[in-house]
Amino acid sequence: MGALEKFKSLPINWEMGPADAVAVHLEWGNTGYTGRYGNPEKESFYFSIDTWQEPYLVRLQKMTKDGPETLHELELPKQFWDCCTPKGVHTVPADVQEWLKTLF
């Protein structure tokens, strides 16, 4: 069983990043995201990479109008650490997405 097997039925939005999730679910007004990801009253599932401290973490997030919830987190292999600088919370690049998909 893969590390993410129990989440395989979730509708993961591979294009969404943390800033997108905040704009869709937590910000109001003219953000430029109107209609881009669907209804902000619903929920979004996406991955993010946290590089604030080592080891870097990949998080599966659920975002609603009430804020984010971490559903699962795992260490990002060092081979991918160059993908996300400077320190912060980042959208998952394509090569990390491919690695994550092997864990389902």
Residue, then its C-alpha position, 0 to 999 in steps of 0.5 A: m500500500g502506498a503512503l497516500e493510498k487512503f486519499k486516492s479517491l480525493p479530487i486532487n487539484w494538481e494545478m492549485g497551490p497554497a496562494d490559489a487556495v487562499a484566494v479561492h476560499l479565504e479572500w473576498g472581492n476582486t482576486g482574479y480567481t472568480g470561477r477559475y477553480g469552481n465554487p469557493e463554498k466547496e472544498s479543494f484538495y491540493f499539495s504544498i511544499d513547506t521549506w521553512q525548516e529541514p527536512y522539507l515537507v510535502r503536505l496534502q491539504k484540504m481548504t475550505k472557507d474555514g481555512p486549511e487542514t493538513l490531511h497527510e504530510l511526508e518528507l520531501p526527498k532531498q533530490f527535490w529540494d532545489c525545486c523550492t527556494p527561497k524558504g516558504v510554502h510552495t506550489v508543487p512542481a511537475d517532477v514532485q507531482e509525478w513522484l507523489k502520484t507513485l505513492f497512491 
